[in-house]
Amino acid sequence: MNQTILEIRSQYEALRKTLSLFEEKRASLARIWAEKKPKALAFIGCGSSYMVSCSLRDAAAKALDLPVFAMAAGDLWLNCESYQRQLDGAMIVAVSRSGKTSEILHAADAMDAAGIRYTLCGIVAATDTPLGERAAVSLEIPWAFDESVCQTRSVSNLYAAGLCLISGFAGDKKVPEALSKLCETGDAYLKKAEPLMEQIAKEPWDKAVVLADGVSAGVATEGALAFQEISQLPGAQHHVLDVRHGPIVLVDEKTLVLVYLLPSGQSQQEALIRDLQKKGAKVLVYSNLPREIPDAETISLGTDVGEAAGGIAFLNLCQLAAYEKSAETGSDPDAPTGLDAWIQVN
């Protein structure tokens, strides 16, 4: 059995540990936020962790009254001086599976060299790492570390840890409570989703389009990346209605479209799904609470965990579909050709 599927299945076991760690760290997170009084908040990462950072940026913008950014660490490293005005006095939250990601460490060096005043925080799926050693505060979740090259369990837990970090800064309990609620039904949800995704993977699609709005748009981009990395098929992410503005021209009968529907705008959402179906696409709809969509496969968590936490359940579908499809494409889901677990750049 592949390591990837074991890591997908163990996401909620890991998530329960991540939430327990947050409860231990909640007071210290509130304290450092009050002490540092940052002028801005920036999330940085590479690849999957940058996509997580984009979702965390949007979550933080809703929870905190200050400027919030997400940056690719390689961009920050190479172009640090152009970001000096934005980042001086900021809290920088670096997101990394390994804690060794070279671009993140180089970006910190570049900020130091440029004289930027900042406080570094880390969210890392490992312990005793270079990033952890440099950070003023670090959420370390080694139980979420993926041995597979392609990240699944790491991504969902780095995202959840970031949501908890924001809640600690904001003094908010709603999102951790929603994540806890997700954990209660998560394992049963995965067991329901896995045979459905196995069935869908047998259908004749050869590319995937992932649609999501709001906070979950960033992790939906990671869902599209899962198709590229795990099954080595084209995958792209767009906001729900925005797919009409150009990308729909590539949707055809060989396209799997996965859609995360939020409660608002139902008539517009369903009109879009009809347009995608007219193009011949196979459409799978996820929603927290059940929705009936004509001629589309639907799956729900069965409980309302809110927009941000629901993004994890939606991401699970992308991971499972990509994994099941890898049996047809011949890609090794644990170690796809041409990809390393983390990238070292000198």
N, C-alpha and C positions, 0 to 999 in steps of 0.2 A: 504493500500500500504506500502511496506517495506521502511524503512528509507534508506537502501542501494541504491536502484534504484534512489531515490530522490537525493542522494549525487553524484551518477554517473552522473546524468543528469545536475547537477549544477556546474560541474567542470569548465566550461569555463566562467561562470559568476564570480566564485571565481578567476579564473586566470586573468581576466581583472583587478581585484582589486590588485592582487599580482604584476602585471606589473606596476600599478600606484604607488604602494608603492616603488618599485625599483627606479622609476624616482625621487622620493623624496629623496631616500637614495644614489643615484649614487655618488654624490660628496663626501659624508662622507666615503663611501667605498673606493674610490680612495685615500682619505686622510689618512685613517688608514693604508692602504697597504704601502703607501709611508713613513709614519712615522715609522712603525714597521720594515720594511725591513726584512721580515721573511726569514729564511734559508730554510724552507720547508713548505709544506702545507699538512695537514692531515684532512680527513673527517671521523667522527666517528658516529656510530648509532647502533641500535639494530633492528633485524628483518627487517621490511620494510624500516626503515630509514638507515640501513646498506646497503641494496640493492641499495637505492638511492645514498648512499655515493660512491658505486663502480662506478656508472655512472658519478658522479661528479668528481671523481678521473680521469677518462679517459678524461672528457671534459677539466679539468684543465691542464692535461698533454699536451694537444694540444694548450692551450692558454698561458701558463706561462712557463718561463724558470727557473724552479727550481724543486727539487724532490717533488713528490706528492704521497700520500698514502691514502688508505682507511682501516679502522680498525673496527672490531666489538668491541664495547665499553666494553663488558664483558671480552674479551681477553686482552684489554689494562688495565683494572682494575686488573685482576689477575696476569698479567705478565708484569707489567709496567716497571720494571727495565731493561728488555730485549729490550725495545723499546727506552731507554733513548738517545742513540746515534742518532737515527732517528729524535726524536722529540724535542731535545734541540734547542731552538730558533725558533720553528715552530709556524705557525698560525694553531690552531686547530678549525675546524668548526664542531660543534655538531648539528646533525639533529634529531629533535624529534617532534612528534605530540603534546604531552602533556607538554613538558618542565619539566617533573617530572621523566623521565626515570631513575631508580635507578643506572643502570650500568654506564650511562654517568656521573652522579654526583659522583659516587664512583671513576670512572676513573680520574676525575679532582682532587679529593682528593689524589689519589695515585700519580699523577704527582706532586702535591704540596709537598707531603711527600718525594718524590724522588729528590726534588730540580730541577726538569725540568723547564727551562725557556720557557714560551709559552704565546701566546695571544689567548684567548678563544672568538670565535664568535658563535652565535646561529642562527639556522633557526628553528622556533617554530610556530606551528599552534595554539597558545594561547598567552595570555598576563599575566603579573604578575606571572611569574613562577620562580622556583629556578634556572633554567638554564639561563633564561633571566637576572636575577639579578646578576649572576656571569660573564656574558659575557661582553666583552669590547664593542661589537657591536652586535645587534640582529635584524634579520628580523622577525617580528612577524606578522603572517597572520591568525588571529582568524577566519576569514570568511571561511577558508579552513578546520576547525576542523570537523572531522567526529564523529557524535554521535554513529554510528554503531561501533561494535567491530572491524570489518574488515575495513581496510583503503582503500579508493578509491580516493575521492577528495583530501584528505590530501596528499597522495603520489604524485599525479601529481603536486600539488602546491608546496610541499616541493622540489621536483625535479626542477621545473621551477624557484623557488626562488634561489636555489643553482646555477643554470645556470646563473641567473642574477648576483648573488654575484661574480662569477668568472669573468663575463663581467665587473663588476665594478672594480675589482682588475686589470684586464688587459687593461682597457680603450677601450673595444671593444663594438660596437653597433650592430653587425650582429645578434647575438643570440637573444637579446631582440626584435629586429625587426622581426625575424623569429617567435618568440612566439606570437607577436602581430598579425602577419599574420595568425597564427594558430587559434587565438581567433576569427578572422573574419569569419571563416568557421566552427569552432568547433561545434557549436550547430546544424547546418544543418547536419554535418557529423554524430553526435550521432543519430539524427533522422533517417538517412539512415541505420546506423549500427544496431540499436536495433532490427528491424524486421528480419534482416538477422541472427543475433545471436539467436533470439528466434527460428527460423527455424532450425538452426544447432544444438541447444540444444536438439531438439526432436529426433535427430538421435542416434543410439545405441553405442555411445562411452562411455567409463568409465575411461579414463585417458587422460591427455593432455600433449603435448610436445610443448614448446615455443622456437622458434629459432630466434636469433637476433645477429648481429655483432656490433662492434664499441661501441660508447658511450651508445647506448641503451641497451647493453647486461645486464647491472645492473638492469634497470627497467624492462627488460623482465623477470628476475628472480623473481621480484615482481609479474609479470603477472602469472607466474607459481604458486607462493604462493597463488594467489587469488583462484585458483582451489582447493587448499588444504583447505583454510580457509572458503571460501564462500559456495562451493558445497561439500567440504570434499571428494574430489577425488584426486588421485595421480596427481601431476604436476611437471614437470622438465623443466629446461632451459638449452640450449646448444648454442654454436655458430653454424652458419648455416651449414657449411661443416663438422664441428667437430662431428655432430650427427652420422656420419658414423663410428666413431672410438669407437665402443662399444655400445652406447645407442640404436642404430638402431635395435639391437636384440630384444628389448622389444616393438618395434612398430608393430602393427598388425591392424586388421580390427576394433578393439575397441578403436583405438587411434585417437584423434583429434590433428592435428599438425597445429599450427599457426606460420606463417613465416613472418618476416619483411625483405623485400628485398631492399637493397641499389642499386643504379644504376649500379655499376660495377660488372663484372663477371657474366653476365646474362646467358651465356651458361652453366657454372658450376652450377649456382643456379637451372636452369631448369632441368639439369640432376639429381640433388639431389631430386627434387620434384618428378620426374618420379620414382626414386628408392623408395621413401616413398609410392607412390601410388601402386607400385608393392607389397608392404607389406600389402596393404589393407587399409591404413590410409585415413581418411578424411582430406584433406589439405585446409586450408584457407590462402590466400596470401594477405598481406598488402604491399602497396607501396605508397609513396607520390603522384606520378603521375601514371595514369592508366597503368597496364600491363596485357596482355592477356597470361594466362598460361593454356595449354590444360588440361581439365578435373579437374581443381581446381577452387574452389570458389575464387573470387578476389574482393577486395574492395580497394579504394584509397581515399585519402583526396581530390584529384583533383587539388592540388597546391603544389609547391615545397617549403617546409618550412625547408629543410635541415635535416640532420641525427638526431641531438639531439632533436629538437622540434617534429619531426615525431614520436619519441619514445612515446610521450604522446598519440597520436592517436592510435598507436599500442597497448599500454597498455589498452586503452578503450575497445578494442575488447576482451581482456582476462577478464576484469572485467565484461563485459556484458555477455559473454559466461558462466562464472562461476555463475553469478547471475541467468540467465535463467535455468541453469542446476540444481540449488538448488531446484527448484520446483519438479524435478524428484527424487532427492536423499533424499528429506525430511529434509535437513539441513535448520536451521533458518539463513538466510544471515545476519541478524542484530546482532545475538548473538549465533554463533555456539557453540555447547556443548564442554566444556573443554578449552575455550579460553577467556582470559580477554582483555579488551581494552588496558591496559598497564600493564607490569609485574613489580612487586616490589620484589627486592632481597636485603636481609639485609647483 
